[in-house]
Amino acid sequence: MLSAAKQKKFQIILCKSQSRFTRDMELVEKYIHGLFPIWGIRFIAVADNADTEVKGNKKARQINGLVNEWYLEDLSENVRMVFDLKRREGQYIGGFPIYGYQKDPANKNHIIIDPGAAEVVRRIFQWSLEGHGKQNIAYMLNEQGVPSPARYKAERGWTCNHPVKNDYGLWNKTTIWRILHNEMYTGVMIQGRKKKVSYKSKVLIDVPEAQWYRVEGTHEAIIDRETFETVQRNLSLHTKTDGSGEVHLLSGLVKCMDCGSTMSKVTSYRQGRPRTSYLRCKLYADSGKAKLCTRHSIRLDKLEELVSDHIRYYVQTYYKLEPLDLRPKRDTRREVLDQERKSLTAQLEKRSQALKQLYLDKVSGLLTDGQFTDLNQSFLEEKAHLEQRIANISTELSNQEKPQQQTDLMERAKELLKLETVPRELVVALVEKIEIGERNPDTGEQQVRVTWKF
């Protein structure tokens, strides 16, 4: 319509009300009072008695535009508050659930496991635990003909923001990275990672992690917490593959004892002999002719054997746990804290609504300045008290998880030690770093220092 108006294909724009054309005051000034007179367009809004041909009618149109914009701002704020309340309660408000889940047919704000996609997610995490890199995992999924998340949506007729293009919906390392870092697979609802700049703009900005809405236990977990944390520790090591798509057992954990840099893997090839892999100081390998550190070379297979033996001894000697009572025990204290947090969150939302209504009453003249100040101060104090109590509850719940996490880890370690080869999952869970000293040229001795996490 605006394009036709610019080409002067008609002379009048007729609306039921000015708000049907726009509620944005900036657009009122731009078009109704700016471009329409230049284009020879007469604007009429019947319900508002707005007519650009009537002298003295401009102020009324501007007032209408301002009121309409206030209404739009209030409407946007009310919608945002409703969405925020749903986020605090752990209700899912997204258009489509993440890969591995589907919306509950009985409740659109609840997600349930999608069995087929969930199995793919489990395989991705398991491959990562086994030392496969993100690119290699994507390659294996493509080799097996597993549809990517975008193609999976398209095959089910779901509207997709990123339609499948000429890549035939193939997996890539970015998609694998997002899945491996998504905590929602542990049963935690996380929302509010992005927000609009304002109600006038569609531009999204990132929200600091401390301000995300995080509610535990809202849906069934696909990945257990221990597996997820182990994968995160593994991914944080900045490992590199050796061309096979897999990282070695100690990748990212071995450091030079003198300069602190990560040891890099080198492999020697000799005719008639199996290849031998060594680790050496990265600063030595990358510094060219002017060596900034010494070699600190050590055979990888010997180091892996040494660390594996230490892990077996460490777990079996220092963690002789008593037989556990496998009967489920009800954590009543945790349940009480969870219920209290939900109740306080609801009260906090009511205080926020009350503060907004208080301001509207003041603007309407129902409250004097003194009454508004007293009531506002009281509401703010109550709000601050509620926020502090919610923060204390969250801290207590977090502290309760730590001893149980350590016990669970050692139980998992005992299970993994039954395997013939110590898996990388266990090494990453128990070892903070391994430091390699320079070999003594006279005695041939070399210091190896292992720093444990527990």
Solvent accessible surface area in square Angstrom, and as a share of the most:
residue,aa,sasa,rsa
1,M,128,0.57
2,L,61,0.30
3,S,71,0.46
4,A,27,0.21
5,A,0,0.00
6,K,132,0.56
7,Q,108,0.48
8,K,127,0.54
9,K,140,0.59
10,F,58,0.24
11,Q,120,0.53
12,I,86,0.43
13,I,10,0.05
14,L,119,0.59
15,C,19,0.12
16,K,157,0.66
17,S,19,0.12
18,Q,0,0.00
19,S,20,0.13
20,R,140,0.51
21,F,41,0.17
22,T,13,0.08
23,R,63,0.23
24,D,25,0.13
25,M,41,0.18
26,E,118,0.53
27,L,67,0.33
28,V,0,0.00
29,E,65,0.29
30,K,102,0.43
31,Y,33,0.13
32,I,1,0.00
33,H,34,0.15
34,G,26,0.25
35,L,51,0.25
36,F,0,0.00
37,P,80,0.50
38,I,125,0.64
39,W,31,0.11
40,G,50,0.48
41,I,7,0.03
42,R,82,0.30
43,F,0,0.00
44,I,35,0.18
45,A,0,0.00
46,V,95,0.55
47,A,70,0.55
48,D,47,0.24
49,N,122,0.62
50,A,1,0.01
51,D,17,0.09
52,T,36,0.21
53,E,115,0.52
54,V,80,0.46
55,K,197,0.83
56,G,80,0.77
57,N,21,0.11
58,K,97,0.41
59,K,152,0.64
60,A,45,0.35
61,R,13,0.05
62,Q,53,0.23
63,I,109,0.55
64,N,38,0.19
65,G,0,0.00
66,L,76,0.38
67,V,78,0.45
68,N,24,0.12
69,E,22,0.10
70,W,139,0.49
71,Y,112,0.43
72,L,53,0.26
73,E,81,0.36
74,D,65,0.34
75,L,77,0.39
76,S,38,0.25
77,E,59,0.26
78,N,68,0.35
79,V,67,0.38
80,R,117,0.43
81,M,16,0.07
82,V,75,0.43
83,F,86,0.36
84,D,10,0.05
85,L,57,0.28
86,K,55,0.24
87,R,46,0.17
88,R,72,0.26
89,E,96,0.43
90,G,8,0.07
91,Q,54,0.24
92,Y,16,0.06
93,I,46,0.23
94,G,25,0.24
95,G,59,0.57
96,F,70,0.29
97,P,10,0.06
98,I,37,0.19
99,Y,25,0.09
100,G,1,0.01
101,Y,3,0.01
102,Q,58,0.26
103,K,67,0.28
104,D,28,0.15
105,P,127,0.80
106,A,97,0.76
107,N,74,0.38
108,K,139,0.59
109,N,22,0.11
110,H,59,0.26
111,I,1,0.00
112,I,56,0.28
113,I,29,0.15
114,D,15,0.08
115,P,95,0.60
116,G,47,0.45
117,A,0,0.00
118,A,0,0.00
119,E,86,0.38
120,V,12,0.07
121,V,0,0.00
122,R,92,0.33
123,R,69,0.25
124,I,0,0.00
125,F,1,0.01
126,Q,80,0.36
127,W,37,0.13
128,S,5,0.03
129,L,7,0.04
130,E,90,0.40
131,G,2,0.02
132,H,31,0.14
133,G,17,0.17
134,K,66,0.28
135,Q,108,0.48
136,N,26,0.13
137,I,0,0.00
138,A,1,0.00
139,Y,128,0.49
140,M,38,0.17
141,L,0,0.00
142,N,47,0.24
143,E,118,0.53
144,Q,99,0.44
145,G,59,0.57
146,V,22,0.13
147,P,43,0.27
148,S,6,0.04
149,P,24,0.15
150,A,31,0.24
151,R,75,0.27
152,Y,21,0.08
153,K,45,0.19
154,A,52,0.40
155,E,99,0.45
156,R,111,0.41
157,G,68,0.65
158,W,75,0.26
159,T,102,0.60
160,C,31,0.19
161,N,127,0.65
162,H,143,0.64
163,P,84,0.53
164,V,44,0.25
165,K,152,0.64
166,N,140,0.72
167,D,78,0.40
168,Y,162,0.62
169,G,8,0.07
170,L,93,0.46
171,W,9,0.03
172,N,69,0.35
173,K,109,0.46
174,T,69,0.40
175,T,28,0.16
176,I,0,0.00
177,W,120,0.42
178,R,156,0.57
179,I,8,0.04
180,L,1,0.00
181,H,65,0.29
182,N,22,0.11
183,E,30,0.13
184,M,7,0.03
185,Y,3,0.01
186,T,18,0.10
187,G,3,0.03
188,V,5,0.03
189,M,4,0.02
190,I,10,0.05
191,Q,18,0.08
192,G,17,0.16
193,R,86,0.31
194,K,113,0.48
195,K,109,0.46
196,K,111,0.47
197,V,87,0.50
198,S,47,0.31
199,Y,69,0.26
200,K,99,0.42
201,S,32,0.21
202,K,180,0.76
203,V,94,0.54
204,L,100,0.50
205,I,75,0.38
206,D,106,0.55
207,V,16,0.09
208,P,80,0.50
209,E,126,0.57
210,A,105,0.81
211,Q,110,0.49
212,W,72,0.25
213,Y,52,0.20
214,R,116,0.42
215,V,31,0.18
216,E,71,0.32
217,G,69,0.67
218,T,28,0.16
219,H,14,0.06
220,E,119,0.53
221,A,43,0.33
222,I,13,0.07
223,I,9,0.05
224,D,83,0.43
225,R,69,0.25
226,E,45,0.20
227,T,24,0.14
228,F,11,0.05
229,E,60,0.27
230,T,2,0.01
231,V,0,0.00
232,Q,39,0.17
233,R,70,0.25
234,N,9,0.05
235,L,43,0.21
236,S,70,0.45
237,L,37,0.18
238,H,164,0.73
239,T,44,0.26
240,K,160,0.68
241,T,61,0.35
242,D,77,0.40
243,G,76,0.73
244,S,79,0.51
245,G,12,0.12
246,E,74,0.33
247,V,21,0.12
248,H,33,0.15
249,L,29,0.14
250,L,0,0.00
251,S,5,0.03
252,G,11,0.10
253,L,3,0.02
254,V,3,0.02
255,K,54,0.23
256,C,1,0.01
257,M,40,0.18
258,D,101,0.53
259,C,54,0.32
260,G,47,0.46
261,S,28,0.18
262,T,45,0.26
263,M,10,0.05
264,S,34,0.22
265,K,64,0.27
266,V,50,0.28
267,T,42,0.24
268,S,41,0.26
269,Y,154,0.58
270,R,155,0.56
271,Q,185,0.82
272,G,88,0.84
273,R,153,0.56
274,P,119,0.75
275,R,157,0.57
276,T,34,0.20
277,S,24,0.15
278,Y,71,0.27
279,L,1,0.00
280,R,63,0.23
281,C,0,0.00
282,K,85,0.36
283,L,63,0.31
284,Y,36,0.14
285,A,33,0.26
286,D,96,0.50
287,S,25,0.16
288,G,42,0.40
289,K,206,0.87
290,A,77,0.60
291,K,100,0.42
292,L,124,0.62
293,C,18,0.11
294,T,73,0.42
295,R,109,0.40
296,H,0,0.00
297,S,28,0.18
298,I,17,0.09
299,R,91,0.33
300,L,11,0.05
301,D,68,0.35
302,K,111,0.47
303,L,1,0.00
304,E,40,0.18
305,E,103,0.46
306,L,69,0.35
307,V,0,0.00
308,S,17,0.11
309,D,79,0.41
310,H,83,0.37
311,I,0,0.00
312,R,59,0.22
313,Y,131,0.50
314,Y,29,0.11
315,V,2,0.01
316,Q,109,0.48
317,T,51,0.30
318,Y,143,0.55
319,Y,39,0.15
320,K,158,0.67
321,L,63,0.31
322,E,133,0.60
323,P,128,0.80
324,L,91,0.45
325,D,67,0.35
326,L,161,0.80
327,R,177,0.65
328,P,134,0.84
329,K,161,0.68
330,R,185,0.68
331,D,68,0.35
332,T,82,0.48
333,R,116,0.42
334,R,61,0.22
335,E,71,0.32
336,V,85,0.49
337,L,0,0.00
338,D,41,0.21
339,Q,116,0.52
340,E,55,0.25
341,R,66,0.24
342,K,128,0.54
343,S,55,0.35
344,L,19,0.09
345,T,23,0.13
346,A,44,0.34
347,Q,63,0.28
348,L,21,0.10
349,E,13,0.06
350,K,134,0.57
351,R,59,0.22
352,S,30,0.19
353,Q,82,0.36
354,A,31,0.24
355,L,32,0.16
356,K,48,0.20
357,Q,96,0.43
358,L,12,0.06
359,Y,124,0.47
360,L,71,0.36
361,D,31,0.16
362,K,68,0.29
363,V,100,0.58
364,S,79,0.51
365,G,58,0.56
366,L,132,0.65
367,L,38,0.19
368,T,84,0.49
369,D,101,0.52
370,G,44,0.43
371,Q,93,0.41
372,F,36,0.15
373,T,83,0.48
374,D,100,0.52
375,L,77,0.38
376,N,41,0.21
377,Q,97,0.43
378,S,50,0.32
379,F,51,0.21
380,L,80,0.40
381,E,102,0.46
382,E,70,0.31
383,K,51,0.21
384,A,59,0.46
385,H,129,0.57
386,L,13,0.06
387,E,77,0.35
388,Q,105,0.47
389,R,74,0.27
390,I,30,0.15
391,A,51,0.40
392,N,67,0.34
393,I,0,0.00
394,S,43,0.27
395,T,80,0.47
396,E,54,0.24
397,L,7,0.04
398,S,54,0.35
399,N,77,0.40
400,Q,58,0.26
401,E,52,0.24
402,K,125,0.53
403,P,89,0.56
404,Q,103,0.46
405,Q,79,0.35
406,Q,70,0.31
407,T,50,0.29
408,D,58,0.30
409,L,14,0.07
410,M,2,0.01
411,E,53,0.24
412,R,88,0.32
413,A,0,0.00
414,K,76,0.32
415,E,92,0.41
416,L,11,0.06
417,L,15,0.07
418,K,154,0.65
419,L,90,0.45
420,E,170,0.76
421,T,98,0.57
422,V,2,0.01
423,P,30,0.19
424,R,11,0.04
425,E,11,0.05
426,L,1,0.00
427,V,0,0.00
428,V,1,0.01
429,A,3,0.02
430,L,2,0.01
431,V,0,0.00
432,E,88,0.39
433,K,72,0.31
434,I,0,0.00
435,E,22,0.10
436,I,0,0.00
437,G,6,0.05
438,E,73,0.33
439,R,109,0.40
440,N,64,0.33
441,P,129,0.81
442,D,133,0.69
443,T,89,0.52
444,G,36,0.35
445,E,124,0.56
446,Q,36,0.16
447,Q,102,0.45
448,V,41,0.24
449,R,107,0.39
450,V,30,0.17
451,T,47,0.28
452,W,60,0.21
453,K,64,0.27
454,F,95,0.40
